[in-house]
Amino acid sequence: MNTSPEVSSKEFWEGVLKSHWGIDAKLNSLPGELDQNFLAQEKNGSKYILKIMRTDCPDWLIKAQIESIEKINKKDPSLKAPKIVKSLQGAPFIIQSDQAGNARLLWVQGYIPGKCYAEIKQKTTDLSFSIGVTLGGIGKALADYQNENLVREFKWYLPGSLWIEKHLEVIENSERHGIISKIVKDFKEVLPKLSNLASQIIHNDPNDYNILISGDNYRPLNVSGIVDFGDICQAPRICDLAIAAAYIVLDHPDPEKMLAALVSGYNSIYPLSTQEVDIIWRLLRMRLAVSVVNSTLLAAESPSDDYITISQAPAWRFLEKLDFNEGLIRARLRSVCDMPIVEGADRVLNWISKEKGNFAPLFGVSLKNLEMKSLSAEKISVPENPFELTREEAKVIGTENDETDTIWLGYYNEPRLIYTAPAFKKGPWKASNRRTVHIAIDVFANKGTKLYAPMEGEVFTAEYRDSPLDYGGVVILKHTTPDNDEFFTLYGHLDPQFLDALQVGDKIDKGQEFCKLGGPDVNGGWAPHVHFQIAMTTDGMEADWPGVADPDDLDFWNSVCPNPASMLNLEEHDCVYNFNKKTEVLSAREKYFGGNLSVSYNDPILISRAWRHHIFDEWGRPYLDAYNNVPHVGHSHPRINLVASDQLKKVNSNTRYLHPLQTEFAEKILSKLPSEFEVCYFVNSGSEANELALRLAQAHTHKTGIITPDEGYFGNTTGALSISAYKFKKPNGVGQADWVEIIEVPDDYRGSFKKDDPDRSIKYANFVDGAIESLNSKGHGLSGFIMETFPSVGGQIIPPEGYLAQVYSKIRKHGGVCIADEVQTGLGRLGDYYFGFEFQKVIPDVVVLGKPLGNGHPIGAVITTKTIAQSFDNGIEFFSTFGGSNLSCRIGKEVLEIVDEEKLQSNAKIVGDFLLAGFRELKEKFEFIGDVRGMGLFIGIEIIENDGAESPELCAYIKNKMRENRVLLGSDGPKDNVIKIRPPLTIDLEDAQMLLETFSGVLDGTQDWHYE
Ligand SMILES: Cc1ncc(COP(=O)(O)O)c(C=O)c1O
């Protein structure tokens, strides 16, 4: 066969294109295996594809391609086939001699923008679904197309794939040889079935280079075109889907879900039969086998061409993965096509449902009207550490407050955090997916309680699984319905005594006693109960059923292991866990609260539990919390829980009564501050603390004017808002008060004076002069200067060293008070410094603390000098009802002690440095990271456009995409283009690594929107 001889110059073909099509364009070569393809671009930007076929290309093949493409376009122009551009004479193709005198067939197609699927980073199940939809549409459009020439056998005709059998010796590696031989053997088994399946003309090569993908910036990607109809032929239509599937599964972390999405997309447009669905897995593997054998043969012909070997690598990686389970894959594919997952599954379910009430009682007594108790993520606080259920916790779970002899039931489809063994984890990180949803019903009763078979069956499994937190004794029975359909029931956590009596294959009568509940010593370590589950098939699972499913894969597992309530003679809906749905909580919120109460993320998170630096949603999905600075020493810290409940049991009153806790807390805070600070005031929040700080300054100076940097935030009370430019400047904000002067934020990335200016700190500080003058001229005089030491909502800014020293000196020269809001920066977050002002080498007159001080309990504190406190002590009582309560002081003191004892400040330094270094590396790679700044675990990443302008759109995209990938971040800054990272100080290096890798992956994905 002749490949495309490049005997003619581009200029020659440019001339041909102009004279025959009137297209005056420059040509650029595109890759092509046999033919020559050019991208033709006109001066006005219009683009076309010029296809110059190999010399021996039969014209029937081109005619067939053109006919099929036109048929598709006629049926539905949105079907994403290329457009045929006819010549000036109206011909879809022409024959033209090349410069060597060979007759060549030429045709022109419209250009389709996009990137080939192989190069796309965001290979999502949604995209896979849309590929399925496109292929289904194309298949359907070609259903009635007939062309005798296309009844042809060639190497890519999938039913004819056995040609590779003769060449298997080229696979020298014996393991690989074995893999391909097995694929061939499996293929032979299904080959006869293939000839009975619906056959038609198909594209036959929807591989990952022939599927084009495009989309608007930061919007979901979609298929923009299916190209290269060169392998078109008559074949079972399922081959088209199997071929696409063979590429969809490659190098994807979740190939089964990608495959299921593809098949479901196809089926939604062009419904498949069960026979077709059942055969896909073997066909896709055979296609990959043909591909690797073909490439190996080619490689043998051209040993110097490394590319051939490299291009096989993804297929080998996939084929060498042996942990696929064909039975479950078939069931999964049937499930997404709304088919019974195995033959007869629908009949079994109907029968069980009808038989409800007639099954022999599992415990010999009716289970009706028993209490259902929840072990769900939202309802119970066991395990204390949702990453590690202890054996002590397991032993009493659910029975902590039980009297003996009570029987109660545990829900089906209940998300639980008690499954913490590594086997439940589905990814490398703590925040990776994890199986949480119980797909059985539990019956809790005393150990030794006897169990009776609900119906007759045969012992399928009788085993003892002695690993901790496994089943202990477990029995599976196989049952047959009157229609001769099989299904299975599983009984876990049994006393293994039955091992002496039960053998696989033994018949068990309906109502026959066959086992007993085990105690924790023999049942895997749990409080005594049976885990009762049914399954429609064991194909692929055998005795190893998952008793708990991934919430993101629940539909499938619910179809394999449906609700077993009927077999307990119970109503299904009574036994399904019914919890607060996100949508309901959201709409209740909208109903009861003001519209300006915002909720984070496009897809808000309904939270159920939190632990250290992880949050769990209602399904028990873990998220890495890299945003919340309030749980400073980690969410749900056991020491905080302990002191809080202890104190609430003793006394929780106010500062009008004496109690040592208040002064102990004050001493602890003062021990962290320079000796100039001698007096503490306790309040409830940062807002209240700032409000008080303003009063202290006014009382001390008898002036009212305040200077503060632009874009600051100090709280939601009237006074705090008046000094918060971040709020009062907003379009409907209250506007700037006369007594407030705003100065430029010392932001040396975006502000007036940049990092390269050695005098920038003094230049920023000089803005204070004009502000003081203005306050004096308006008659307010200078009361003080207030600043978040590192502006946070302003964009996580680190003011240049020396800035505050210059500012403070100016303020003090005019008698003003210097207030440092350390709400965001205090208590060790910065790693090198306990407070931000230490970095600036200054000592403020007033320090304001809030958020982290109570680890979630509402506390604020204002700390100042004796002199200022005396000025404030003007005969009017200072009292804050809850500020300084015994409980608050006990918690606050505990927080400070935990920071010290768990060395959280040095952890902030280690992990913060690691994160900053990682982000700086990413900045080198991605030009839309404009700036990486921060200190310890106070980090900002400025996201910009090509021209350096702020990019709030990309920033919002990154934030939401990170959330999708289980990492919680925030965004802020005047234009909301700064990614904000300030996790609890417990975050460790492993989680920091997850953050960086996830961030990098999300940024990589944004390249998908960049294409010609
Ligand atoms: C720097 C700063 N100061 C004060 C406050 C107000 O604190 P609160 O919300 O506890 O009133 C905040 C809150 O975000 C803050 O970030």
The ligand as an ORCA input file, in Angstrom:
! r2SCAN-3c Opt
* xyz 0 1
  C      -9.221     40.643     60.837
  C     -10.592     40.478     61.412
  N     -10.991     41.248     62.420
  C     -12.217     41.127     62.950
  C     -13.117     40.219     62.480
  C     -14.500     40.138     63.074
  O     -14.626     39.029     63.895
  P     -16.052     38.381     64.259
  O     -16.626     37.841     63.022
  O     -15.693     37.365     65.293
  O     -16.878     39.474     64.837
  C     -12.737     39.382     61.434
  C     -13.677     38.386     60.902
  O     -13.537     37.848     59.838
  C     -11.448     39.526     60.888
  O     -11.047     38.766     59.868
*
